[in-house]
Amino acid sequence: MIPMRCYSCGKPISQYWERYKDEIKSKSPKEVLDELGLERYCCRAMFLGTVDEDNIINFSNLD
């Protein structure tokens, strides 16, 4: 889950997360981040470094 604001600069970024996840399937991350208007390195790093909770393995079901 992405934080509400960027840890470094404080810009609100959570409103872009759903659109980012949808568009990343058909475009490169650079193109999507440029379209969203995220220009700062810190904000871009937040998106590139965040793992969606749906992709985390549940280790309790690995019998």
N, C-alpha and C positions, 0 to 999 in steps of 0.2 A: 504494500500500500504506500502510495507516495505521500510525503508530508504536505501539509497545507501551504507552507512557505519554504522557499529555498533557505537552507541553513546558513549560507554565506551572506547573501545580500538582502534577504527578507522579502523578495518579490513573491506574491501569491502565484502558485503554479498548479495547484491541484485541479483547477477547472479545465486544464488541458489534457489530463490523464486519459479519459475515456476516448477522446478523439485521437490521441496519440496511439493508443492500443489498437484502435480500429484501422487507422491508416498505415501502421507499421507493417501490416500484412502484405500490402501491395507496393509500398515505396521504401526507399532507404531511410534510415533514421535521420540523416542530414536533411533530406528534403522535407520531411515531416516537421522537424524542429524549426526549419526556416519558415515554413508556412504558418506555423503557430506563433511566430514572432519571438521565439526564445533565442536571443543573441548572446547573452552572457555565458561564459564558460561554466560558471558554477551551476546555473539553472540547467544547462544542457547535460552536465554530469549527473545531476539528480535524476533525470529521465533515463539516461543510459545505464546508470548504476542500480536502478530499482528493479527488483524481481517481483512479478505479480504473484499474489498469494495462491492462485490456482495452479501454479507450476511447481510448488513446493511439495516434495514427497512426504506422505504421511508414514513415518517409520513404524507405527504401531500395526500397520497392515502388511508387513513384510514377513509373514510367517513362512 
